[in-house]
Amino acid sequence: MLELRPSCECCDIDLPPDSSDARICTFECTFCARCVDEVLHGVCPNCGGGFEPRPIRPAAALRDHPASTRRVVRATCP
């Protein structure tokens, strides 16, 4: 099950579970669409992979499987 991290690892903007701006790589590194497009140019700085829109977990499923509250922020973002 996806961790659904709460923020962008680059700019730390909030990315709630229903955000259509969240992007993830195959390792669930999580960034906002703006950082993926304008800063990272579609390449994950952690693993070198690409990004896809993060799926939105239905509200009913969030009750039993809540999103993560652990914020991950890179010390430097290219």
Stockholm file with secondary structure:
# STOCKHOLM 1.0

chainA/1-78         MLELRPSCECCDIDLPPDSSDARICTFECTFCARCVDEVLHGVCPNCGGGFEPRPIRPAAALRDHPASTRRVVRATCP
#=GR chainA/1-78 SS CCCCCSBCTTTCCBCCTTCTTEEECTTCCEEEHHIIIIISTTCCTTTSCCCEECCCCCHHHHHHSCCCCCCCCCSCCC
#=GC SS_cons        CCCCCSBCTTTCCBCCTTCTTEEECTTCCEEEHHIIIIISTTCCTTTSCCCEECCCCCHHHHHHSCCCCCCCCCSCCC
//
